Structures are given as C-alpha cells and as structure tokens.
Amino acid sequence: MPASKKTAKRSLLVTSATLLSAALIAPVPAFAAPKPTPSATPSVTPPAKMSSVGGERLGLAGTQVNLSDGVPVIPKDISARSWIVSDAESGDVLASHNAHWRLPPASTLKMLFADTVLPKFPRTLKHKVAPADLADVGAGSSMVGIKEKETYTVHDLWLGVFLRSGNDAVHVLSHMNGGVAATVKEMNEHAEELQALDTNVVSPDGYDEKGQVSSAYDLTLFARSGLQKKDFREYCSTVSAKFPGETKKNKQGKPVRGSFEIQNTNRLLAGDSDISVYQGIAGVKNGNTTNAGATFTGVAERGGKVLLVTVMNPEKAEHNEVYKETAQLLDWGFRAAGKVQPVGELVAPKGATESAEPAGSGDESGEAGGGSGDGSATGGSSASPVANASTASEADGRGMGVALGIAGGVLVLLAGAAFLVNRRWPLPELVRRRQR
C-alpha cells in the first residue's frame, strides 16, 4: 500500500454510526472472528485465541510492543488484566496487553450508551420523570439523585451520566429512547457497526449482568467514536456542575427547587488525595463494579499528540490504582510516540469512508439533536481556536464545561456516509495548562 494511502487510512477518525442507515453497513471483515457466547464471570487467564480485529498481534495474550533503540520500556508495575495505548488521531496501537480479552466493562460501557443515544435528543428537551423510568435501576447502582415527578433537561441527564456515572440518569434516557430493551438492542448494533465485536450489552449502564462483556480494544473504539461529538467532549471533560434538586416548599409555602453540586468521578480529571490532575487530560469515563473491578478509558494531549489509554481491572488493591496505571501508560505513550512501531490499529466503522472535502467546510456532526438549540457556546462554531473554560454556561457550573472550541478542522457528516477527517483534536486549552 502506498505510504500516502496508509497515512490517510490511519488518520481517519471514527464517527457515530448511529447516523448511518442499514444499507451502509458492510459485511464483517474476514479477520473478525465470530462472537463466542459470553460467560457469566470472566476467566482467570486470557483465552488462548482472541479476536484479531485491528491486527493479528492484538489477538495474542500478553504484552505486545515493538521495543527497539530509543523506545522506552513498558512500566514494570502495571497490574491490569488488560490495557491498550493508542494514538487517538492516527489509530495506531502503540502497545497492548490482552487487548481483546472479553471482561466486564462496568460504567465505561456508558461511553457506548452515550455514543448511541446522545445525538437523538436536543439538550434543551425537558422530561418529567415517571416511576417506571427508575423501576429497573439495579440495587447498589451509582446514582446522581434523580427524583420521580421532577422535570430535568436532557443536558441535566447527561451531566448525571458523565460526572456521577448515574445509572438513574441512564435509565431515564433509555426510557425516553423507547425503553431499556430497545436501547440495549441499539447499543449492540452500534457496537457491531464500530467493529467492537468483543462487546455484548445486557444493561445500558454497565451494571454487572450475566454475559455483559467488552474489551480494552472495544472501549477505546467507543471513546474514539464518542470524542468526535462536541457534546460528548463537553460532558466527559466537565469537572463539576450544578444539578437540579428536589422541589420543596419554603417558609412561605411556595414551591422552590434548588440545586446541588456534582463532581466528575474521573480522578485524573478532578484529582484526589493521592493523585493529581493529569496534565492534558480531557476525559473520558471510569467504572467500578464487584465483577469488573476498576475500569477506565482516558484521553490526553501533550505536544501535539493525543493518546487514548484503556485499563481494565488492575490486580493491585491500592486506592485509585486504575488511574495511577493509566497515568503511567500515558506517560510511556507520550515518550514512545514517534519512536515505537505500532502493533495494530483502531479500525474505522464498517460504513465509514473518507472525504476529500477540506477541513472546516461545515458544521460538526454528533451534537445532541443536531444542535444545542439554546444559543449557548456549544451551539455553534467557536470564533477562537479554543474556547476559554471560564466562559462555560451557568448551567454547566465550574470546570471545563463548554471549553471545547475547534482546533484545526471540524468533523461533518456528508451525503451518504462520507466523513471529513479531523487531524487535530479540539481539546480544552485549560486542561493543557494544568500541571500534575
């Protein structure tokens, strides 16, 4: 393959396949092995044969990396059962460890939920919560605090999904989308379109269910696809926000509805007592359940490079271990970028094709409901290359909020299924300046 074509292929950024019609879906490539039936619990060791989507080496057990002169060694104390380090823009997989091991994903599966459902409803749409909306939320679920008979905007609900990993918010949105079963069906179909063939969705929120599995490779595909949506980038990079509370009567007997602050549980974004904010971090999603352990996918930018790292179930029991191992792998990736030869690639969706249109020729695709519709900073293109985080709307609260202006070109859905390639990721300027 000529170098120019190979480069163009690797620079193709995946986009939301929910906008594609069934007629655009091509047959599964020959290298994609059929899905095995998911087991109730993950195996202790990776299977001898795993999927080879993205390259033969990605289907091998153990660590895969091309070490040569000038390439730093992988950190020795990484204990995760599975992980992957990739270039978010080119799609190159720089290194991996059991990349296609099918494991419980926990709330990182919410990335697929968002990538599937987020474009369907405008953020200003209001919904009054009915008892049925919350009836099937699993016991012990993480919650943002949604109350029955209260009204929330779609924007509120997505803040609950991304910041607090609220299963209650996921189920309300699922019922707005035709129900949990219909949403699960759509998520599985979208996963197949993205060629995330290790994934089997049973519950839209990532709650532990028999047979619910994904892989470090697939979770990275979900993140890469979701990050092409302006709203997705906004929500996953927001540190804190105000969330509507319960309506109560004040001393005068009048109904009053206050709000409370919610903070992102992504510790590389918000920090914690034993871990600092990672320089350049801009999302994406964390998770933790009894069956899955801790899982996390993060995206960060340094020196013009944008990396995606997914870590699943570290064996070490230290506090915030999944974030510490992610930070180590990101550090390695930034040192190795441009030196290490890839061991595989992140594949594009089955229906995606490249566009020869110049960057900046249209509006960005994937914004919720086709546009925010509220005149906020996220509703249209930014006049400056990177918006200032301090200009976030009041509804977003503090943090990154809408600090997600466009750097370089934009992504657009063209006629049919042709997609404009964005070679520069629009990550928040504020995040880039934050020191570890």
C-alpha positions as CSV (number, residue, x, y, z in Angstrom):
1,M,0.0,0.0,0.0
2,P,1.5,3.4,-0.9
3,A,2.6,5.5,2.1
4,S,0.1,8.3,1.4
5,K,-2.8,5.9,1.4
6,K,-1.6,4.2,4.5
7,T,-1.3,7.6,6.3
8,A,-4.7,8.7,5.2
9,K,-6.2,5.4,6.4
10,R,-4.6,5.8,9.8
11,S,-5.7,9.4,10.1
12,L,-9.4,8.5,9.7
13,L,-11.3,9.3,12.9
14,V,-14.2,7.2,13.7
15,T,-17.6,8.8,13.8
16,S,-21.0,8.0,15.2
17,A,-22.5,5.1,13.4
18,T,-25.9,5.8,14.7
19,L,-26.3,8.2,11.8
20,L,-25.7,5.5,9.2
21,S,-28.5,3.6,7.6
22,A,-28.5,-0.2,7.5
23,A,-27.8,0.0,3.8
24,L,-24.4,1.4,4.5
25,I,-23.3,-1.4,6.7
26,A,-20.8,-3.7,5.0
27,P,-20.2,-7.3,5.8
28,V,-17.9,-8.2,8.8
29,P,-14.3,-8.4,7.6
30,A,-12.8,-11.9,7.2
31,F,-10.4,-11.3,10.1
32,A,-13.2,-10.7,12.6
33,A,-13.9,-14.0,14.4
34,P,-17.5,-14.8,15.4
35,K,-18.6,-13.7,18.8
36,P,-18.3,-16.5,21.4
37,T,-21.1,-16.8,23.9
38,P,-20.2,-14.6,26.9
39,S,-19.7,-16.4,30.2
40,A,-21.2,-15.4,33.5
41,T,-17.9,-14.4,35.0
42,P,-14.6,-13.6,33.5
43,S,-11.9,-16.2,33.2
44,V,-8.8,-16.1,35.4
45,T,-6.5,-16.1,32.4
46,P,-7.0,-14.7,28.9
47,P,-8.2,-17.3,26.3
48,A,-5.5,-18.7,24.0
49,K,-7.3,-17.3,21.0
50,M,-8.9,-13.9,20.9
51,S,-10.2,-11.6,18.2
52,S,-7.7,-10.2,15.8
53,V,-9.7,-7.1,14.8
54,G,-7.1,-4.4,14.3
55,G,-4.2,-6.8,13.7
56,E,-3.0,-10.3,14.5
57,R,-0.8,-9.3,17.4
58,L,-3.8,-7.8,19.2
59,G,-5.3,-11.2,19.4
60,L,-2.3,-12.6,21.3
61,A,-2.2,-13.0,25.0
62,G,0.4,-11.0,27.0
63,T,2.1,-7.7,26.3
64,Q,2.5,-6.6,22.7
65,V,5.1,-3.9,21.9
66,N,7.9,-3.3,19.4
67,L,10.9,-2.4,21.5
68,S,13.9,-1.1,19.7
69,D,16.6,1.5,20.2
70,G,15.1,4.7,21.7
71,V,11.8,3.1,22.7
72,P,11.2,3.3,26.4
73,V,10.3,0.0,28.2
74,I,6.8,-0.5,29.4
75,P,6.4,0.3,33.2
76,K,7.0,-2.9,35.1
77,D,4.4,-2.4,37.8
78,I,1.3,-2.4,35.6
79,S,-1.0,-5.0,37.1
80,A,-4.1,-4.6,34.9
81,R,-5.6,-7.7,33.3
82,S,-5.9,-5.8,30.1
83,W,-4.8,-2.5,28.7
84,I,-4.1,-0.6,25.4
85,V,-2.3,2.5,24.4
86,S,-3.2,4.1,21.1
87,D,-2.9,7.3,19.1
88,A,-6.4,8.8,19.0
89,E,-5.9,10.5,15.7
90,S,-3.9,8.1,13.6
91,G,-5.5,5.0,15.2
92,D,-2.1,3.4,15.7
93,V,-2.0,1.0,18.7
94,L,1.4,1.7,20.3
95,A,1.3,-1.2,22.8
96,S,-1.3,-3.5,24.4
97,H,-1.8,-6.3,26.9
98,N,-4.6,-8.8,26.3
99,A,-6.3,-6.1,24.2
100,H,-9.2,-8.4,23.1
101,W,-9.8,-10.1,26.5
102,R,-13.6,-10.0,27.0
103,L,-14.1,-8.7,30.5
104,P,-16.9,-7.0,32.4
105,P,-16.7,-3.3,31.5
106,A,-18.6,-1.6,34.4
107,S,-19.6,2.0,33.7
108,T,-17.1,2.5,30.9
109,L,-19.8,0.9,28.9
110,K,-21.7,4.2,29.3
111,M,-19.4,5.6,26.5
112,L,-21.2,3.3,24.1
113,F,-24.5,4.3,25.6
114,A,-23.7,8.0,25.1
115,D,-22.3,7.4,21.6
116,T,-25.6,5.6,20.7
117,V,-28.2,7.8,22.3
118,L,-26.7,11.3,22.8
119,P,-27.4,12.5,19.2
120,K,-31.1,11.8,19.5
121,F,-32.3,14.5,21.8
122,P,-31.7,18.2,22.0
123,R,-30.1,19.2,25.2
124,T,-32.9,21.7,26.0
125,L,-35.6,19.0,25.8
126,K,-37.4,18.6,29.2
127,H,-38.6,15.3,30.7
128,K,-40.7,14.7,33.7
129,V,-39.6,11.5,35.4
130,A,-42.2,8.8,35.9
131,P,-41.8,5.9,38.4
132,A,-41.4,3.5,35.5
133,D,-38.3,5.4,34.4
134,L,-36.4,4.3,37.6
135,A,-38.1,1.0,38.2
136,D,-35.3,-1.2,36.7
137,V,-32.3,0.5,38.2
138,G,-30.0,-2.2,39.7
139,A,-29.6,-2.4,43.5
140,G,-26.5,-0.6,44.7
141,S,-26.1,1.4,41.5
142,S,-24.3,4.7,41.4
143,M,-26.8,7.5,41.3
144,V,-26.9,11.2,40.6
145,G,-30.0,11.7,42.6
146,I,-32.9,11.9,40.2
147,K,-36.4,12.2,41.8
148,E,-39.7,10.9,40.5
149,K,-42.2,13.6,39.2
150,E,-39.4,16.1,38.8
151,T,-38.5,17.6,35.5
152,Y,-35.0,17.6,34.0
153,T,-33.5,18.7,30.8
154,V,-31.5,16.3,28.6
155,H,-28.5,18.4,29.4
156,D,-29.0,17.7,33.1
157,L,-29.3,14.0,32.5
158,W,-26.1,13.8,30.5
159,L,-24.2,15.6,33.2
160,G,-25.5,13.0,35.6
161,V,-24.3,10.2,33.3
162,F,-20.8,11.5,32.7
163,L,-20.0,13.2,36.0
164,R,-21.6,10.9,38.6
165,S,-22.0,7.8,36.4
166,G,-25.6,7.9,37.4
167,N,-27.5,4.7,36.5
168,D,-30.7,6.6,37.3
169,A,-29.9,9.1,34.5
170,V,-29.0,6.3,32.1
171,H,-32.4,4.6,32.7
172,V,-34.4,7.8,32.3
173,L,-32.7,8.4,29.0
174,S,-33.2,4.8,28.0
175,H,-36.9,5.1,28.7
176,M,-37.0,8.3,26.6
177,N,-35.3,6.2,23.9
178,G,-38.0,3.6,23.8
179,G,-37.1,1.5,26.8
180,V,-34.1,-0.4,28.2
181,A,-34.5,-3.3,25.8
182,A,-34.7,-1.1,22.7
183,T,-31.6,0.8,23.9
184,V,-29.6,-2.3,24.6
185,K,-30.5,-3.6,21.1
186,E,-29.3,-0.3,19.5
187,M,-26.1,-0.4,21.6
188,N,-25.3,-3.9,20.4
189,E,-26.0,-2.9,16.8
190,H,-23.8,0.2,17.1
191,A,-21.0,-1.8,18.7
192,E,-21.1,-4.1,15.7
193,E,-21.0,-1.2,13.3
194,L,-17.9,0.1,15.1
195,Q,-16.4,-3.4,14.8
196,A,-16.4,-3.7,18.5
197,L,-17.0,-7.4,18.3
198,D,-15.9,-8.3,21.8
199,T,-18.8,-6.4,23.3
200,N,-22.2,-7.9,24.4
201,V,-24.5,-5.4,26.1
202,V,-27.1,-6.6,28.6
203,S,-27.7,-3.4,30.6
204,P,-27.1,0.1,29.2
205,D,-25.4,1.4,32.3
206,G,-22.7,-1.2,32.6
207,Y,-24.2,-2.8,35.8
208,D,-23.0,-6.3,36.4
209,E,-25.1,-8.7,34.4
210,K,-24.5,-12.2,33.2
211,G,-22.9,-12.2,29.8
212,Q,-22.2,-8.4,29.8
213,V,-18.6,-8.0,28.4
214,S,-16.4,-5.8,26.4
215,S,-12.6,-5.4,26.0
216,A,-9.9,-2.7,26.3
217,Y,-9.9,-2.5,22.5
218,D,-13.6,-2.1,22.2
219,L,-13.8,0.5,24.9
220,T,-11.2,2.5,23.1
221,L,-13.3,2.4,19.9
222,F,-16.3,3.7,21.8
223,A,-14.2,6.6,23.3
224,R,-12.7,7.4,19.9
225,S,-16.1,7.5,18.2
226,G,-17.8,9.5,21.0
227,L,-15.0,12.1,21.2
228,Q,-15.9,13.2,17.7
229,K,-19.2,14.6,19.1
230,K,-18.9,18.1,20.5
231,D,-21.4,17.4,23.3
232,F,-19.7,14.1,24.2
233,R,-16.4,16.0,24.6
234,E,-18.0,18.7,26.7
235,Y,-19.7,16.3,29.1
236,C,-16.7,14.0,29.6
237,S,-14.3,16.9,30.3
238,T,-16.6,18.8,32.7
239,V,-15.1,18.7,36.2
240,S,-18.1,20.0,38.2
241,A,-21.6,21.3,37.6
242,K,-24.9,22.2,39.3
243,F,-27.6,19.6,39.3
244,P,-31.3,20.2,39.9
245,G,-32.5,19.2,43.4
246,E,-35.9,18.3,44.7
247,T,-38.8,20.7,44.8
248,K,-39.7,21.7,48.3
249,K,-41.9,24.4,49.9
250,N,-40.1,27.3,51.5
251,K,-41.2,29.1,54.7
252,Q,-43.9,31.0,52.8
253,G,-45.3,27.7,51.4
254,K,-44.2,28.3,47.9
255,P,-42.5,25.5,45.9
256,V,-38.8,26.1,45.5
257,R,-36.3,24.0,43.6
258,G,-32.6,24.4,44.5
259,S,-29.6,22.6,43.1
260,F,-26.5,20.8,44.4
261,E,-23.0,20.4,43.0
262,I,-21.8,17.2,41.4
263,Q,-18.2,16.5,40.6
264,N,-16.7,14.2,38.0
265,T,-15.5,10.9,39.5
266,N,-12.7,10.7,36.9
267,R,-9.7,11.2,39.3
268,L,-7.3,12.1,36.6
269,L,-9.6,15.0,35.7
270,A,-10.7,16.1,39.1
271,G,-7.8,14.9,41.3
272,D,-7.9,13.2,44.7
273,S,-6.0,13.0,47.9
274,D,-3.4,10.6,46.5
275,I,-3.4,11.5,42.8
276,S,-3.0,14.8,41.0
277,V,-4.8,16.0,37.9
278,Y,-3.0,14.6,34.9
279,Q,-1.6,17.3,32.6
280,G,-3.5,17.4,29.3
281,I,-6.4,15.1,30.5
282,A,-9.7,15.7,28.8
283,G,-11.9,12.7,29.8
284,V,-13.2,10.1,29.1
285,K,-15.0,7.6,31.5
286,N,-14.4,5.4,34.6
287,G,-16.2,2.5,36.1
288,N,-16.1,0.1,39.1
289,T,-18.3,-2.9,40.0
290,T,-17.8,-6.0,42.0
291,N,-17.5,-8.2,39.0
292,A,-15.5,-5.8,36.7
293,G,-13.2,-4.3,39.3
294,A,-12.0,-0.8,38.3
295,T,-12.0,0.2,34.6
296,F,-11.1,3.4,32.9
297,T,-10.5,5.0,29.5
298,G,-8.7,8.3,29.4
299,V,-7.7,10.7,26.6
300,A,-4.9,13.3,27.0
301,E,-2.9,15.7,24.8
302,R,0.7,16.7,25.0
303,G,3.0,18.3,22.5
304,G,0.5,17.9,19.7
305,K,-0.1,14.2,20.4
306,V,-3.4,12.8,21.5
307,L,-3.4,9.4,23.2
308,L,-6.2,7.1,24.4
309,V,-5.4,4.6,27.2
310,T,-7.8,1.9,28.5
311,V,-7.1,0.0,31.6
312,M,-9.2,-2.9,32.9
313,N,-9.2,-4.4,36.4
314,P,-5.7,-3.8,38.0
315,E,-4.8,-6.6,40.4
316,K,-3.3,-4.2,42.8
317,A,-5.7,-3.2,45.5
318,E,-4.3,0.3,46.1
319,H,-6.6,3.3,46.2
320,N,-7.1,4.9,42.7
321,E,-4.8,2.2,41.2
322,V,-6.6,2.3,37.8
323,Y,-5.8,6.0,37.4
324,K,-2.2,5.5,38.6
325,E,-1.7,2.8,36.0
326,T,-3.4,4.9,33.3
327,A,-1.1,7.8,34.1
328,Q,1.9,5.6,33.8
329,L,0.8,4.2,30.4
330,L,0.0,7.7,29.2
331,D,3.5,8.9,30.3
332,W,5.0,5.9,28.4
333,G,2.9,6.6,25.3
334,F,4.0,10.3,25.1
335,R,7.6,9.3,25.4
336,A,7.3,6.5,22.9
337,A,5.1,8.3,20.3
338,G,7.0,8.8,17.1
339,K,9.6,6.2,18.1
340,V,7.7,2.9,18.5
341,Q,6.3,1.0,15.6
342,P,2.6,0.2,16.1
343,V,1.4,-3.4,16.9
344,G,-2.0,-2.8,15.4
345,E,-4.7,-0.2,14.7
346,L,-8.0,1.0,15.8
347,V,-10.3,0.1,12.9
348,A,-12.9,2.5,11.4
349,P,-16.6,1.8,11.5
350,K,-17.8,-0.6,8.8
351,G,-19.8,2.1,7.0
352,A,-17.2,4.9,7.2
353,T,-15.5,6.3,4.1
354,E,-13.0,9.1,3.7
355,S,-14.0,12.5,2.4
356,A,-11.7,14.7,0.2
357,E,-13.6,17.8,1.5
358,P,-11.3,20.5,3.0
359,A,-11.3,21.0,6.8
360,G,-13.8,23.5,8.2
361,S,-16.3,23.1,5.3
362,G,-19.3,22.5,7.5
363,D,-20.8,22.1,11.0
364,E,-19.6,19.4,13.3
365,S,-21.6,16.2,13.4
366,G,-22.7,14.4,16.5
367,E,-24.0,17.3,18.5
368,A,-27.0,16.3,20.5
369,G,-30.2,16.5,18.5
370,G,-28.2,18.2,15.7
371,G,-27.6,21.3,17.8
372,S,-28.0,22.6,21.3
373,G,-30.8,24.9,20.3
374,D,-30.2,27.2,23.3
375,G,-27.8,29.7,22.0
376,S,-25.0,28.6,24.3
377,A,-21.4,28.5,23.4
378,T,-21.8,24.9,22.4
379,G,-24.5,25.6,19.9
380,G,-22.3,26.7,17.1
381,S,-18.7,27.1,15.9
382,S,-16.3,29.0,18.1
383,A,-14.7,32.2,16.8
384,S,-11.5,31.4,18.5
385,P,-9.5,28.2,18.0
386,V,-10.0,27.1,21.6
387,A,-12.8,28.5,23.8
388,N,-12.0,29.7,27.3
389,A,-13.2,27.4,30.1
390,S,-14.3,30.4,32.2
391,T,-17.0,31.2,29.6
392,A,-18.9,28.0,30.3
393,S,-22.6,28.5,30.7
394,E,-24.1,28.8,34.2
395,A,-25.9,25.6,33.8
396,D,-22.7,23.8,33.3
397,G,-21.2,25.0,36.6
398,R,-17.4,25.2,37.1
399,G,-14.8,23.3,35.2
400,M,-14.2,22.6,31.5
401,G,-17.9,22.9,30.6
402,V,-18.0,24.2,27.1
403,A,-14.3,24.8,26.8
404,L,-14.1,22.7,23.7
405,G,-13.6,25.0,20.7
406,I,-12.4,23.6,17.4
407,A,-8.6,23.4,16.8
408,G,-7.9,22.8,13.2
409,G,-10.7,21.3,11.1
410,V,-14.1,20.0,12.1
411,L,-15.9,16.8,11.6
412,V,-19.0,16.7,9.4
413,L,-21.4,14.0,8.2
414,L,-21.5,14.4,4.4
415,A,-24.0,12.9,2.0
416,G,-24.3,9.2,2.3
417,A,-21.5,8.0,4.6
418,A,-18.5,10.2,3.9
419,F,-16.8,11.7,6.8
420,L,-14.4,14.7,7.0
421,V,-11.1,13.8,8.7
422,N,-10.1,16.0,11.6
423,R,-6.4,15.7,12.2
424,R,-6.3,17.9,15.2
425,W,-8.4,17.1,18.3
426,P,-10.3,20.0,19.9
427,L,-9.2,19.5,23.5
428,P,-9.7,22.1,26.2
429,E,-6.9,24.7,26.5
430,L,-7.4,24.9,30.2
431,V,-6.7,21.2,30.6
432,R,-3.4,21.5,28.7
433,R,-2.2,24.2,31.1
434,R,-3.0,22.2,34.3
435,Q,0.1,20.8,35.8
436,R,0.5,17.4,37.6
